[in-house]
């Protein structure tokens, strides 16, 4: 008799990026705290443990027993009668006696499919207790497990079985709640470690259409050299159409050994949205260094002849090193007597939420609210800093655009709503969801949307985005006087040609002239 015990810890974390194969809880953030009537989202002390036991016998039937002594709710049990024909029986215990749930189902004759069946139950239970929508998109989530088990039984391959899990998750109506294979998860973690072999594209799934859209290219990468730009839709990779393929699966197809090639097809739409053009590009794979921070100093002369310095910092992703790298960059520029800053979050698709909050505390003092989370019960809970000390109090402008998403929007909202920064650019992407990432027992990973978030001023972000204080339009550029344009330093030619940087410089000069504090 084969026996497996799986014990996932369901702590409802704000974010989860474990380094081991066991789901772990994220402790409360070191320098900020959450105040809430329901502290489950960020507390490691509120725990829910499932013990899942799978047994097989000679008749190829399986039984899962989930012991849950801490769940004070009524539980539903499914009993599989024979092979593929499944009948269900339901019982409702009083909350005090609801200690276990028994689910019986037919175990596949294919060992690799049996492994995926276990993964299915593990994923199902995590979603059951953490998914942001307690109605599960207005469906019976327990019945969905039963249905998927029946569909999985006759399969003979793990890939086909994973397809059934993905189909089950798609019924939740949330493109960001998904499962990726062990191989895909290892590639996903590379983005946090800082090195990979690929073409240098950041892509994301457009939530309204599901299409894969280029968010940005890493400077100097094969994709950048080929002229691929943000907003283009990725439609094929090596002749394979990408309909129904998520961003992680597509990214896996783009990665590969240095010296090999990958051919992509991209669709671009003109400004009116009426005509589209598809082009094919053959890209060499290369070593891609994912340094999230680049910085420089923009010197310029004031009308009274004084030399002023503006520190320019571009953050491309919220990796594990984003906050420490930014702190080092700002300290170096402070030592060079920089008087103001431009933080560029354009085309930053996000990353680790905690990294975004850590970056925010480099610019803020005291106990400011960084973001509000909305849990599955609709309870709004602020996440506040604890005794924050900003690295600098110099004036700050933050650049954003349509490619600024997720953690970028959390950071931009925190700095703007607390009066620390002016936002310049274009309306942001509008991804106001927070996810947990849990490595499952077979090495795959489950992404679950566990909360929504609002800006500190309680502004909606999801599918809305954040509107800047000042837009970077041609009219705005034309309104700048020749005197302002002449102040741009010719030693920084790329920034000099950047219209949004020009607008940011103008806003900083206005603040300095007005004596406005940040």
C-alpha positions in Angstrom: 0.0 0.0 0.0 1.3 3.4 -1.0 0.9 6.3 1.4 1.6 10.0 1.2 1.2 12.7 3.8 1.1 16.3 2.7 0.9 19.1 5.2 0.5 22.6 3.7 0.6 25.5 6.0 -2.1 28.0 5.0 -1.2 31.4 6.6 -2.9 33.7 4.1 0.4 35.7 3.5 0.6 38.9 1.7 3.3 37.5 -0.4 5.1 34.2 -0.3 8.4 33.3 -2.0 9.8 30.2 -0.2 13.3 28.8 -0.8 12.4 25.3 0.1 9.8 22.8 -1.1 7.7 23.2 1.9 5.1 26.0 2.0 6.2 28.5 4.7 4.7 31.5 6.3 6.1 35.0 5.8 6.6 36.8 9.1 5.3 40.3 9.7 7.4 42.9 7.9 10.3 44.1 9.9 9.7 47.9 9.7 6.0 48.1 9.1 2.9 46.6 10.6 -0.7 45.8 9.7 -3.6 47.0 11.8 -6.7 45.0 11.2 -9.8 43.5 12.6 -8.8 40.3 10.9 -5.0 39.9 11.1 -4.8 36.7 9.0 -3.2 38.3 5.9 0.2 39.2 7.4 0.4 37.3 10.6 2.3 34.0 11.0 0.5 33.4 14.3 -2.9 32.7 12.5 -2.4 29.2 11.0 -4.6 26.7 9.4 -3.1 23.2 8.8 -4.4 20.5 6.6 -3.2 16.9 6.9 -3.9 15.2 3.6 -3.5 11.5 3.5 -3.7 9.5 0.2 -4.0 5.8 0.2 -4.2 3.4 -2.7 -5.3 -0.2 -2.7 -5.5 -3.1 -5.2 -8.8 -1.8 -6.7 -7.2 1.5 -7.6 -9.4 3.6 -5.4 -8.0 6.4 -3.3 -9.1 8.1 -0.2 -8.0 11.5 1.0 -8.6 12.3 4.7 -8.1 16.0 5.6 -7.9 16.6 9.4 -8.6 20.1 10.3 -9.0 20.7 14.0 -8.8 24.5 13.7 -11.5 25.1 11.1 -14.7 26.0 12.8 -17.0 25.6 9.8 -19.2 22.9 8.3 -17.4 20.7 5.9 -18.6 18.8 2.9 -17.5 15.3 2.0 -17.5 13.5 -1.3 -17.5 9.8 -1.6 -16.5 8.1 -4.9 -18.5 4.9 -5.4 -16.6 3.1 -8.2 -14.0 3.9 -10.9 -15.3 6.8 -12.9 -18.9 6.9 -11.7 -18.9 9.2 -8.7 -21.8 9.8 -6.3 -21.6 12.2 -3.5 -22.9 12.2 0.1 -23.0 15.2 2.3 -23.1 15.6 6.0 -23.0 18.7 8.2 -21.5 18.5 11.7 -21.8 21.2 14.3 -18.8 23.6 14.2 -17.4 22.1 17.4 -17.3 18.6 15.9 -16.1 19.5 12.4 -12.7 18.0 12.6 -12.2 16.1 9.4 -13.3 15.8 5.8 -13.1 12.6 3.8 -12.9 12.6 0.0 -12.7 9.3 -1.8 -11.9 9.2 -5.5 -10.5 6.8 -8.1 -6.7 6.9 -8.2 -5.2 6.7 -11.7 -3.4 3.6 -12.9 -0.6 5.8 -14.2 1.8 6.7 -11.4 2.7 10.1 -12.8 -1.0 11.0 -13.0 -1.5 9.9 -9.4 1.2 12.4 -8.4 -0.6 15.2 -10.1 -3.9 14.1 -8.4 -2.2 14.7 -5.1 -1.0 18.1 -6.4 -4.6 18.8 -7.4 -5.9 18.3 -3.9 -3.1 20.4 -2.4 -3.8 23.3 -4.8 -7.6 22.9 -4.3 -7.2 23.2 -0.5 -5.0 26.2 -0.6 -7.4 28.0 -2.9 -10.3 26.9 -0.8 -8.9 28.7 2.2 -7.1 31.7 0.7 -8.6 32.8 -2.6 -9.8 36.4 -2.5 -13.3 35.6 -3.8 -15.1 33.4 -1.2 -17.7 32.5 -3.8 -15.0 31.1 -6.1 -16.6 32.9 -9.0 -20.0 31.8 -7.9 -19.4 28.1 -8.1 -19.3 25.1 -5.8 -15.5 24.7 -5.3 -15.9 21.3 -3.5 -17.9 19.9 -6.5 -15.2 21.3 -8.9 -12.6 19.1 -7.2 -14.8 16.1 -7.6 -15.4 16.8 -11.2 -11.7 17.4 -12.0 -10.7 14.1 -10.2 -13.2 12.2 -12.4 -11.8 13.9 -15.6 -8.2 13.2 -14.5 -8.8 9.5 -13.8 -8.5 8.1 -17.4 -5.5 10.2 -18.3 -2.1 8.6 -18.9 0.3 11.6 -18.8 1.3 14.2 -16.2 1.0 17.0 -18.8 -2.6 16.1 -19.5 -3.3 15.9 -15.8 -1.7 19.4 -15.2 -4.0 20.6 -18.0 -7.0 19.6 -15.9 -5.7 21.5 -12.9 -5.2 24.6 -15.1 -8.7 24.2 -16.5 -10.1 24.0 -12.9 -8.2 27.2 -11.9 -9.5 29.0 -15.0 -13.1 28.7 -13.7 -12.1 31.1 -11.0 -12.1 33.9 -13.5 -8.8 35.3 -12.3 -5.9 35.0 -14.8 -3.4 35.6 -12.1 -4.4 32.5 -10.1 -2.5 29.7 -11.8 -0.2 26.7 -11.4 3.2 26.3 -13.1 5.3 23.2 -13.4 8.4 22.5 -11.4 10.6 23.4 -14.3 8.7 26.7 -14.9 8.9 27.5 -11.2 12.7 27.2 -11.2 12.8 29.6 -14.1 10.5 31.9 -12.3 12.7 32.1 -9.3 15.7 33.1 -11.5 14.1 36.5 -11.9 14.6 37.0 -8.1 18.1 35.7 -8.1 19.3 38.0 -10.9 20.7 35.9 -13.8 19.2 33.9 -16.6 19.7 32.8 -20.2 17.2 34.2 -22.6 16.2 37.2 -24.8 15.5 39.9 -22.2 11.7 40.4 -22.5 9.3 41.3 -19.7 5.8 40.0 -20.7 2.5 40.0 -18.9 -1.0 38.8 -19.5 -3.5 41.5 -20.3 -6.3 40.8 -17.8 -9.2 41.8 -20.1 -8.1 39.8 -23.2 -5.6 37.3 -21.9 -3.2 38.3 -24.6 0.5 38.3 -23.9 1.9 41.9 -24.0 5.5 43.1 -24.0 5.9 45.3 -20.9 9.6 46.2 -21.5 13.0 45.0 -22.7 16.1 44.8 -20.7 18.5 47.4 -22.0 21.2 45.9 -24.3 19.4 42.5 -24.4 18.7 40.6 -27.7 15.1 41.8 -27.6 16.2 45.4 -27.1 18.7 45.2 -30.0 16.0 43.8 -32.2 13.8 46.9 -31.6 11.0 45.1 -29.7 9.1 47.7 -27.7 6.4 47.8 -25.0 2.8 47.4 -26.1 3.5 44.8 -28.8 1.5 41.6 -28.5 3.4 38.3 -28.5 1.4 35.9 -30.7 3.8 33.1 -31.6 7.0 31.5 -30.3 8.8 29.1 -32.7 5.7 28.7 -34.8 3.5 27.8 -31.8 0.5 30.1 -31.2 0.1 31.4 -27.7 -3.6 31.3 -27.3 -4.4 30.2 -23.7 -0.7 30.1 -22.7 0.1 32.2 -19.6 3.1 34.5 -19.2 5.2 32.1 -17.2 4.8 29.3 -19.8 5.7 31.8 -22.6 8.7 33.0 -20.7 9.9 29.4 -20.3 9.7 29.0 -24.1 11.8 32.2 -24.6 14.6 31.1 -22.3 17.2 28.6 -23.3 20.9 27.9 -23.7 23.2 30.8 -24.8 23.9 30.6 -28.5 20.6 29.1 -29.5 17.8 31.0 -31.3 14.1 31.6 -30.8 11.8 33.0 -33.4 8.8 35.2 -32.3 5.9 36.8 -34.0 4.7 40.2 -32.7 1.6 42.2 -33.4 1.6 45.9 -33.1 -1.5 48.2 -33.4 -1.4 51.7 -34.6 -2.4 54.7 -32.5 -6.1 54.6 -33.6 -6.4 50.8 -32.9 -7.7 50.2 -36.4 -4.8 48.6 -38.2 -2.4 45.9 -37.0 1.0 44.7 -38.3 2.6 41.3 -37.6 6.3 40.9 -37.9 8.7 37.9 -37.3 11.9 38.3 -35.4 14.7 35.7 -34.8 16.4 36.4 -31.5 19.7 34.9 -30.2 19.6 33.8 -26.6 22.3 35.4 -24.4 23.2 35.8 -20.7 20.8 38.3 -19.2 21.8 40.2 -16.1 18.8 41.3 -14.1 20.1 44.2 -12.1 17.0 46.1 -11.0 18.7 49.4 -10.5 20.5 51.9 -12.7 21.3 55.4 -11.7 23.1 58.6 -12.8 23.4 62.3 -11.8 21.9 65.0 -14.1 23.7 68.3 -13.4 22.3 71.6 -14.5 22.8 75.3 -13.9 20.1 77.4 -12.2 19.2 81.0 -13.5 21.4 82.5 -10.8 24.4 80.4 -11.9 24.4 77.7 -9.2 25.1 74.1 -10.1 22.2 71.8 -9.2 22.3 68.0 -9.3 19.3 65.7 -9.8 19.7 62.0 -9.0 18.0 59.8 -11.6 17.2 56.2 -10.4 15.5 53.6 -12.7 14.0 50.6 -11.1 13.1 47.8 -13.6 11.7 45.1 -11.2 11.0 44.4 -7.6 13.5 41.6 -6.9 14.9 40.5 -3.5 17.7 43.0 -3.9 15.7 46.0 -5.1 15.6 47.9 -1.8 19.2 47.3 -0.8 20.4 48.2 -4.3 18.3 51.4 -4.3 19.5 52.4 -0.8 23.1 52.0 -1.9 22.5 54.1 -5.0 20.8 56.9 -3.1 23.5 57.0 -0.4 26.1 57.3 -3.2 24.3 60.3 -4.7 23.7 61.9 -1.4 27.4 61.8 -0.9 27.7 63.7 -4.1 25.4 66.5 -2.9 22.4 65.7 -5.0 19.5 68.1 -4.3 16.5 66.3 -5.9 15.5 62.9 -7.4 13.7 61.3 -10.2 12.5 57.7 -9.6 11.7 56.0 -12.9 9.1 53.2 -12.6 8.1 53.2 -16.3 7.6 49.7 -17.7 8.3 48.1 -14.3 5.9 45.1 -14.3 6.2 44.6 -10.5 7.5 41.6 -8.6 7.7 41.0 -4.9 5.2 43.1 -3.0 7.5 43.2 0.1 10.3 44.7 -2.1 7.9 47.5 -3.1 7.1 48.2 0.5 10.8 48.1 1.5 11.6 50.6 -1.3 8.8 52.9 -0.1 10.3 53.1 3.4 13.5 54.5 1.9 11.6 57.7 1.1 9.1 58.0 4.0 9.3 58.8 7.7 7.2 57.9 10.7 4.2 55.5 10.6 2.6 56.4 7.2 0.2 54.0 5.6 1.8 52.3 2.6 -1.2 50.4 1.2 -4.6 49.0 2.2 -5.4 45.4 1.6 -8.9 44.1 1.1 -9.3 40.5 2.2 -11.9 37.9 1.1 -14.4 39.1 3.7 -14.1 42.7 2.3 -12.2 44.0 5.3 -9.8 46.9 4.6 -6.6 46.7 6.6 -3.8 49.3 6.4 -0.2 48.3 6.3 1.8 51.0 8.1 5.5 51.6 8.6 6.9 51.4 12.1 9.2 54.3 13.0 10.4 54.9 9.5 13.4 57.0 8.7 13.9 58.2 5.1 17.3 58.0 3.5 16.7 61.5 2.0 14.1 64.3 2.2 15.0 65.9 -1.1 12.2 66.7 -3.6 11.1 63.6 -5.6 9.3 63.0 -8.9 8.1 59.5 -9.8 7.8 58.5 -13.5 5.0 56.1 -14.4 3.3 54.8 -17.5 1.0 52.0 -18.8 3.7 49.5 -18.1 4.0 50.3 -14.4 2.1 47.5 -12.7 1.5 45.7 -9.4 4.3 46.5 -6.9 5.1 49.6 -9.0 1.6 50.9 -8.4 1.8 50.2 -4.7 5.0 52.2 -4.5 3.8 55.0 -6.6 0.5 55.2 -4.6 2.4 55.2 -1.3 4.7 58.0 -2.2 2.0 60.1 -3.9 -0.8 59.8 -1.4 1.6 60.5 1.5 2.6 63.8 -0.2 6.2 62.6 -0.8 6.3 62.7 -4.6 4.7 64.1 -7.7 3.7 61.6 -10.3 4.6 62.3 -13.9 3.8 60.2 -17.0 0.7 58.3 -18.0 -1.9 56.2 -16.2 -0.5 53.0 -14.8 -1.4 49.4 -15.8 -4.1 48.7 -13.1 -3.2 45.4 -11.4 -4.5 45.8 -7.9 -4.1 42.2 -6.7 -1.8 40.6 -4.2 -0.8 37.0 -4.6 0.8 34.3 -2.6 3.3 31.9 -4.3 3.5 28.5 -2.7 5.8 25.7 -3.8 3.8 22.5 -3.7 5.1 19.0 -2.8 6.0 18.0 -6.3 8.0 21.2 -6.9 5.3 23.0 -8.9 4.1 26.4 -7.7 0.6 27.8 -7.1 0.0 31.5 -7.5 -3.2 32.5 -5.7 -4.7 36.0 -5.5 -5.3 36.4 -1.8 -6.2 40.1 -1.5 -6.9 43.3 -3.4 -5.2 46.5 -2.5 -6.1 50.2 -2.5 -3.8 53.2 -2.3 -3.3 54.9 1.1 -6.1 57.4 0.1 -8.3 54.4 -0.6 -8.2 54.9 -4.4 -9.2 51.8 -6.5 -6.2 50.6 -8.6 -7.3 47.2 -10.1 -8.3 47.7 -13.7 -8.2 51.4 -13.1 -4.6 52.4 -12.6 -3.2 55.5 -11.0 -3.5 58.8 -12.9 -0.3 61.0 -12.8 -0.4 64.6 -11.5 1.3 65.7 -14.8 1.1 63.9 -18.1 4.0 63.6 -20.6 2.3 64.8 -23.7 3.6 66.7 -26.7 1.6 69.7 -25.6 3.3 69.6 -22.2 6.8 69.5 -23.8 5.9 72.4 -26.2 4.8 74.5 -23.2 8.2 74.2 -21.6 10.3 77.4 -22.2 13.6 77.3 -24.1 15.2 78.3 -20.8 14.1 75.1 -19.1 15.1 72.9 -22.1 18.6 74.5 -22.1 19.1 73.4 -18.5 19.1 69.7 -19.6 22.7 68.6 -19.4 24.2 67.5 -22.8 26.4 65.0 -21.0 23.3 62.8 -20.4 22.1 62.6 -24.0 19.6 59.8 -23.6 17.9 61.5 -20.6 18.0 64.8 -22.4 15.9 63.3 -25.2 13.4 61.8 -22.8 10.4 64.0 -22.7 9.1 62.7 -19.3 12.5 63.4 -17.7 12.3 67.0 -19.1 8.8 67.4 -17.5 10.1 65.9 -14.2 13.0 68.4 -14.2 10.6 71.2 -14.8 8.4 70.1 -11.9 11.5 69.8 -9.6 12.7 73.3 -10.7 9.2 74.7 -9.9 9.3 73.1 -6.5 12.7 74.5 -5.7 11.6 78.0 -6.9 8.4 77.9 -4.8 10.3 76.4 -1.8 7.9 73.5 -1.7 8.9 70.8 0.8 8.6 67.1 0.0 
